[in-house]
Amino acid sequence: MLVTEATILALAMLSVALFLALVRLARGPSLPDQVIALDLMGTIAVGIITVYAIATQQPVFLDVAIVLALIAFLGTVAFARYVEKRASS
């Protein structure tokens, strides 16, 4: 079962990446580093949800992944606007 092995490998790799992003979030020296780590965690969560949707053959989870990706994108845009306004003041 190549698909089963591939999903297990993908979930393992994504879990390691999520842990490393969590470490960056906790140790980030500045606020932008922490926000980027949080955005990365959102992106990894979208990947985990997508792999889970493929593994369980439930396409409804892809809708959840799309919504999470949009929310993470809006958060990143909001932070970028905040930094831009703070730099111009």
DSSP file (Angstrom, degrees, kcal/mol; ACC not computed):
  #  RESIDUE AA STRUCTURE BP1 BP2  ACC     N-H-->O    O-->H-N    N-H-->O    O-->H-N    TCO  KAPPA ALPHA  PHI   PSI    X-CA   Y-CA   Z-CA
    1    1 A M     >        0   0    0      0, 0.0     4,-1.8     0, 0.0     5,-0.2   0.000 360.0 360.0 360.0  90.2    0.0    0.0    0.0
    2    2 A L  H  >  +     0   0    0      1,-0.2     4,-2.4     2,-0.2     5,-0.2   0.866 360.0  55.0 -66.4 -38.2    2.1    2.9   -1.3
    3    3 A V  H  > S+     0   0    0      2,-0.2     4,-2.3     1,-0.2    -1,-0.2   0.902 107.6  49.6 -65.3 -40.5   -0.6    5.5   -0.5
    4    4 A T  H  > S+     0   0    0      2,-0.2     4,-2.1     1,-0.2    -1,-0.2   0.922 112.9  46.3 -64.5 -44.2   -0.7    4.4    3.1
    5    5 A E  H  X S+     0   0    0     -4,-1.8     4,-2.4     1,-0.2    -2,-0.2   0.886 112.2  51.4 -65.7 -38.1    3.0    4.6    3.5
    6    6 A A  H  X S+     0   0    0     -4,-2.4     4,-2.6     2,-0.2    -2,-0.2   0.894 110.1  48.4 -67.0 -39.3    3.2    7.9    1.8
    7    7 A T  H  X S+     0   0    0     -4,-2.3     4,-2.6     2,-0.2     5,-0.2   0.894 111.7  49.7 -68.8 -37.9    0.5    9.4    4.0
    8    8 A I  H  X S+     0   0    0     -4,-2.1     4,-2.1     2,-0.2    -2,-0.2   0.925 113.4  46.4 -64.3 -43.5    2.3    8.1    7.1
    9    9 A L  H  X S+     0   0    0     -4,-2.4     4,-2.5     2,-0.2    -2,-0.2   0.916 113.2  49.1 -63.8 -43.5    5.6    9.6    5.9
   10   10 A A  H  X S+     0   0    0     -4,-2.6     4,-2.5     1,-0.2    -2,-0.2   0.914 111.7  48.3 -64.1 -43.1    3.9   12.9    5.0
   11   11 A L  H  X S+     0   0    0     -4,-2.6     4,-2.0     2,-0.2    -1,-0.2   0.878 111.6  50.7 -65.6 -36.7    2.2   13.2    8.4
   12   12 A A  H  X S+     0   0    0     -4,-2.1     4,-2.0    -5,-0.2    -2,-0.2   0.928 112.3  46.0 -65.5 -44.3    5.5   12.4   10.2
   13   13 A M  H  X S+     0   0    0     -4,-2.5     4,-2.3     1,-0.2    -2,-0.2   0.901 113.2  49.4 -65.9 -40.5    7.4   15.0    8.3
   14   14 A L  H  X S+     0   0    0     -4,-2.5     4,-2.3     1,-0.2    -1,-0.2   0.856 108.7  53.8 -67.3 -33.8    4.6   17.6    8.8
   15   15 A S  H  X S+     0   0    0     -4,-2.0     4,-2.2     2,-0.2    -2,-0.2   0.909 109.1  47.9 -66.2 -41.6    4.6   16.8   12.5
   16   16 A V  H  X S+     0   0    0     -4,-2.0     4,-2.4     2,-0.2    -2,-0.2   0.919 112.2  49.7 -63.4 -43.3    8.3   17.4   12.8
   17   17 A A  H  X S+     0   0    0     -4,-2.3     4,-2.2     1,-0.2    -2,-0.2   0.885 109.5  51.8 -63.3 -38.3    7.9   20.7   10.8
   18   18 A L  H  X S+     0   0    0     -4,-2.3     4,-2.0     2,-0.2    -1,-0.2   0.902 109.6  49.5 -65.2 -40.6    5.1   21.7   13.2
   19   19 A F  H  X S+     0   0    0     -4,-2.2     4,-2.1     2,-0.2    -2,-0.2   0.919 110.9  49.3 -63.8 -43.4    7.3   21.0   16.2
   20   20 A L  H  X S+     0   0    0     -4,-2.4     4,-2.1     1,-0.2    -2,-0.2   0.874 110.6  50.5 -65.1 -36.6   10.2   23.1   14.8
   21   21 A A  H  X S+     0   0    0     -4,-2.2     4,-2.3     2,-0.2    -1,-0.2   0.865 108.1  53.5 -67.5 -35.2    7.8   25.9   14.0
   22   22 A L  H  X S+     0   0    0     -4,-2.0     4,-2.1     2,-0.2    -2,-0.2   0.889 107.3  51.1 -64.9 -39.4    6.6   25.8   17.6
   23   23 A V  H  X S+     0   0    0     -4,-2.1     4,-2.4     2,-0.2    -2,-0.2   0.921 110.6  48.7 -62.6 -43.5   10.1   26.0   18.8
   24   24 A R  H  X S+     0   0    0     -4,-2.1     4,-1.6     1,-0.2    -2,-0.2   0.881 109.6  52.9 -64.1 -37.3   10.6   29.1   16.6
   25   25 A L  H  < S+     0   0    0     -4,-2.3    -1,-0.2     1,-0.2    -2,-0.2   0.903 113.9  42.5 -63.7 -40.7    7.4   30.6   17.9
   26   26 A A  H  < S+     0   0    0     -4,-2.1    -2,-0.2     1,-0.2    -1,-0.2   0.857 125.4  32.9 -75.0 -35.0    8.6   30.1   21.5
   27   27 A R  H  < S+     0   0    0     -4,-2.4    -2,-0.2    -5,-0.2    -1,-0.2   0.448  80.1 137.5-102.7  -1.6   12.2   31.3   21.0
   28   28 A G     <  -     0   0    0     -4,-1.6     6,-0.1    -5,-0.2    -3,-0.0  -0.194  46.8-147.8 -52.6 126.9   11.6   33.9   18.3
   29   29 A P  S    S+     0   0    0      0, 0.0     2,-0.3     0, 0.0    -1,-0.2   0.771  76.2  28.5 -72.0 -23.0   13.8   36.9   19.1
   30   30 A S  S  > S-     0   0    0      1,-0.1     4,-1.7     0, 0.0     5,-0.2  -0.881  83.6-108.3-134.6 166.3   11.4   39.4   17.6
   31   31 A L  H  > S+     0   0    0     -2,-0.3     4,-2.4     1,-0.2     5,-0.2   0.896 116.1  54.4 -62.4 -42.7    7.7   39.8   17.0
   32   32 A P  H  > S+     0   0    0      0, 0.0     4,-2.5     0, 0.0    -1,-0.2   0.892 106.9  52.7 -59.7 -37.1    8.0   39.4   13.2
   33   33 A D  H  > S+     0   0    0      1,-0.2     4,-2.0     2,-0.2    -2,-0.2   0.912 110.7  47.2 -62.4 -41.1    9.8   36.1   13.7
   34   34 A Q  H  X S+     0   0    0     -4,-1.7     4,-2.2     2,-0.2    -1,-0.2   0.885 111.7  49.8 -68.6 -38.6    7.0   34.8   15.9
   35   35 A V  H  X S+     0   0    0     -4,-2.4     4,-2.4     2,-0.2    -2,-0.2   0.898 110.5  49.8 -67.9 -39.4    4.3   35.9   13.5
   36   36 A I  H  X S+     0   0    0     -4,-2.5     4,-2.5     2,-0.2    -1,-0.2   0.897 110.4  50.9 -65.1 -39.0    6.1   34.2   10.6
   37   37 A A  H  X S+     0   0    0     -4,-2.0     4,-2.2     2,-0.2    -2,-0.2   0.898 110.3  49.4 -64.0 -39.8    6.3   31.0   12.8
   38   38 A L  H  X S+     0   0    0     -4,-2.2     4,-1.8     2,-0.2    -2,-0.2   0.893 111.1  49.2 -66.0 -39.1    2.6   31.2   13.5
   39   39 A D  H  X S+     0   0    0     -4,-2.4     4,-2.1     2,-0.2    -2,-0.2   0.895 110.1  51.6 -65.2 -39.7    1.8   31.6    9.8
   40   40 A L  H  X S+     0   0    0     -4,-2.5     4,-2.6     1,-0.2    -2,-0.2   0.893 106.9  53.4 -63.2 -39.4    4.0   28.6    9.1
   41   41 A M  H  X S+     0   0    0     -4,-2.2     4,-2.2     1,-0.2    -1,-0.2   0.880 108.2  50.6 -63.8 -36.9    2.1   26.6   11.7
   42   42 A G  H  X S+     0   0    0     -4,-1.8     4,-1.9     2,-0.2    -1,-0.2   0.905 110.7  48.7 -64.9 -41.2   -1.1   27.5    9.9
   43   43 A T  H  X S+     0   0    0     -4,-2.1     4,-1.9     2,-0.2    -2,-0.2   0.903 111.5  49.1 -65.6 -41.2    0.3   26.4    6.6
   44   44 A I  H  X S+     0   0    0     -4,-2.6     4,-2.5     2,-0.2    -1,-0.2   0.887 108.1  54.7 -65.2 -38.3    1.5   23.2    8.1
   45   45 A A  H  X S+     0   0    0     -4,-2.2     4,-2.6     1,-0.2    -1,-0.2   0.889 105.9  52.4 -62.0 -38.5   -1.9   22.6    9.6
   46   46 A V  H  X S+     0   0    0     -4,-1.9     4,-2.3     1,-0.2    -1,-0.2   0.912 109.9  49.4 -62.2 -41.4   -3.4   23.0    6.1
   47   47 A G  H  X S+     0   0    0     -4,-1.9     4,-2.5     2,-0.2    -2,-0.2   0.902 110.5  49.4 -63.5 -41.5   -1.0   20.4    4.9
   48   48 A I  H  X S+     0   0    0     -4,-2.5     4,-2.5     2,-0.2    -2,-0.2   0.924 111.7  48.3 -64.4 -43.8   -1.9   18.0    7.7
   49   49 A I  H  X S+     0   0    0     -4,-2.6     4,-2.3     1,-0.2    -1,-0.2   0.899 111.9  50.3 -63.0 -39.9   -5.6   18.5    7.0
   50   50 A T  H  X S+     0   0    0     -4,-2.3     4,-2.0     2,-0.2    -2,-0.2   0.923 111.1  47.1 -65.5 -44.4   -5.1   17.9    3.3
   51   51 A V  H  X S+     0   0    0     -4,-2.5     4,-2.6     1,-0.2    -2,-0.2   0.904 112.2  51.2 -63.3 -40.1   -3.1   14.7    3.9
   52   52 A Y  H  X S+     0   0    0     -4,-2.5     4,-2.4     1,-0.2     6,-0.2   0.891 108.0  52.5 -63.9 -38.7   -5.8   13.5    6.3
   53   53 A A  H  X>S+     0   0    0     -4,-2.3     5,-1.5     1,-0.2     4,-0.8   0.883 111.9  45.9 -64.2 -38.0   -8.5   14.2    3.7
   54   54 A I  H  <5S+     0   0    0     -4,-2.0    -2,-0.2     3,-0.2     3,-0.2   0.909 112.9  50.0 -69.4 -41.6   -6.6   12.1    1.2
   55   55 A A  H  <5S+     0   0    0     -4,-2.6    -2,-0.2     1,-0.2    -1,-0.2   0.881 119.7  35.4 -66.5 -38.1   -6.0    9.3    3.7
   56   56 A T  H  <5S-     0   0    0     -4,-2.4    -1,-0.2    -5,-0.2    -2,-0.2   0.507 102.8-128.6 -93.7  -4.5   -9.6    9.1    4.8
   57   57 A Q  T  <5 +     0   0    0     -4,-0.8    -3,-0.2    -3,-0.2    -4,-0.1   0.891  63.3 137.1  55.8  43.3  -11.0    9.9    1.3
   58   58 A Q    > < -     0   0    0     -5,-1.5     3,-1.5    -6,-0.2     4,-0.3  -0.879  34.0-173.8-117.6  95.1  -13.2   12.6    2.8
   59   59 A P  T >> S+     0   0    0      0, 0.0     3,-1.2     0, 0.0     4,-0.6   0.632  73.5  81.0 -68.1 -10.9  -13.1   15.7    0.5
   60   60 A V  H >> S+     0   0    0      1,-0.3     4,-1.0     2,-0.2     3,-0.7   0.804  82.8  63.8 -64.4 -26.5  -15.1   17.8    3.0
   61   61 A F  H <> S+     0   0    0     -3,-1.5     4,-2.1     1,-0.2    -1,-0.3   0.746  89.5  67.4 -68.4 -22.4  -11.9   18.3    5.0
   62   62 A L  H <> S+     0   0    0     -3,-1.2     4,-2.2    -4,-0.3    -1,-0.2   0.848  95.6  55.6 -66.4 -32.2  -10.5   20.2    2.0
   63   63 A D  H <X S+     0   0    0     -3,-0.7     4,-2.2    -4,-0.6    -1,-0.2   0.902 107.1  49.8 -63.3 -40.4  -13.1   22.9    2.6
   64   64 A V  H  X S+     0   0    0     -4,-1.0     4,-2.5     1,-0.2    -2,-0.2   0.904 109.6  51.3 -63.5 -41.5  -11.8   23.2    6.1
   65   65 A A  H  X S+     0   0    0     -4,-2.1     4,-2.2     1,-0.2    -2,-0.2   0.894 109.4  50.2 -63.8 -40.0   -8.2   23.5    4.8
   66   66 A I  H  X S+     0   0    0     -4,-2.2     4,-2.2     2,-0.2    -1,-0.2   0.917 111.2  48.3 -65.2 -43.3   -9.2   26.3    2.4
   67   67 A V  H  X S+     0   0    0     -4,-2.2     4,-2.3     1,-0.2    -2,-0.2   0.919 111.9  49.5 -63.7 -43.2  -10.9   28.3    5.1
   68   68 A L  H  X S+     0   0    0     -4,-2.5     4,-2.4     1,-0.2    -1,-0.2   0.890 110.0  51.5 -63.2 -39.2   -7.9   27.9    7.4
   69   69 A A  H  X S+     0   0    0     -4,-2.2     4,-2.1     2,-0.2    -1,-0.2   0.897 110.2  48.9 -64.6 -40.2   -5.6   29.0    4.6
   70   70 A L  H  X S+     0   0    0     -4,-2.2     4,-2.4     2,-0.2    -2,-0.2   0.908 111.6  48.6 -66.4 -41.1   -7.7   32.1    4.0
   71   71 A I  H  X S+     0   0    0     -4,-2.3     4,-2.1     2,-0.2    -2,-0.2   0.913 111.7  49.4 -65.5 -42.1   -7.8   33.0    7.7
   72   72 A A  H  X S+     0   0    0     -4,-2.4     4,-1.9     2,-0.2    -1,-0.2   0.894 111.0  50.6 -63.6 -39.5   -4.0   32.6    8.0
   73   73 A F  H  X S+     0   0    0     -4,-2.1     4,-2.4     1,-0.2    -2,-0.2   0.923 109.4  49.9 -64.6 -44.1   -3.5   34.7    4.9
   74   74 A L  H  X S+     0   0    0     -4,-2.4     4,-2.4     1,-0.2    -1,-0.2   0.880 109.3  52.4 -63.8 -37.1   -5.7   37.5    6.3
   75   75 A G  H  X S+     0   0    0     -4,-2.1     4,-2.1     2,-0.2    -1,-0.2   0.896 109.5  49.0 -63.9 -39.7   -3.8   37.4    9.6
   76   76 A T  H  X S+     0   0    0     -4,-1.9     4,-2.3     2,-0.2    -2,-0.2   0.899 111.4  49.0 -66.9 -40.9   -0.5   37.8    7.8
   77   77 A V  H  X S+     0   0    0     -4,-2.4     4,-2.2     2,-0.2    -2,-0.2   0.904 110.3  51.5 -64.8 -41.0   -1.8   40.7    5.7
   78   78 A A  H  X S+     0   0    0     -4,-2.4     4,-2.0     1,-0.2    -2,-0.2   0.910 110.8  47.8 -63.3 -41.7   -3.1   42.4    8.9
   79   79 A F  H  X S+     0   0    0     -4,-2.1     4,-2.5     2,-0.2    -1,-0.2   0.901 109.2  53.6 -66.3 -39.4    0.3   42.0   10.6
   80   80 A A  H  X S+     0   0    0     -4,-2.3     4,-2.2     1,-0.2    -2,-0.2   0.895 109.4  48.7 -62.3 -39.4    2.1   43.4    7.5
   81   81 A R  H  X S+     0   0    0     -4,-2.2     4,-2.5     2,-0.2    -1,-0.2   0.890 110.0  52.3 -65.9 -38.4   -0.2   46.5    7.6
   82   82 A Y  H  X S+     0   0    0     -4,-2.0     4,-2.2     2,-0.2    -2,-0.2   0.928 111.2  46.0 -62.4 -45.4    0.5   46.9   11.3
   83   83 A V  H  X S+     0   0    0     -4,-2.5     4,-2.2     1,-0.2    -2,-0.2   0.893 112.0  52.1 -65.5 -39.3    4.3   46.8   10.7
   84   84 A E  H  X S+     0   0    0     -4,-2.2     4,-1.6    -5,-0.2    -2,-0.2   0.921 112.0  44.8 -63.9 -43.8    4.0   49.2    7.8
   85   85 A K  H  X S+     0   0    0     -4,-2.5     4,-0.9     1,-0.2    -1,-0.2   0.872 113.0  51.4 -68.2 -36.3    2.0   51.7    9.8
   86   86 A R  H  < S+     0   0    0     -4,-2.2    -1,-0.2    -5,-0.2    -2,-0.2   0.858 109.8  49.9 -68.4 -35.0    4.4   51.4   12.8
   87   87 A A  H  < S+     0   0    0     -4,-2.2    -1,-0.2     1,-0.2    -2,-0.2   0.825 109.6  50.6 -72.7 -31.8    7.4   52.0   10.6
   88   88 A S  H  <        0   0    0     -4,-1.6    -1,-0.2     1,-0.2    -2,-0.2   0.664 360.0 360.0 -82.1 -15.0    5.9   55.1    9.0
   89   89 A S     <        0   0    0     -4,-0.9    -1,-0.2    -3,-0.2    -2,-0.1   0.470 360.0 360.0 -81.7 360.0    5.1   56.7   12.4
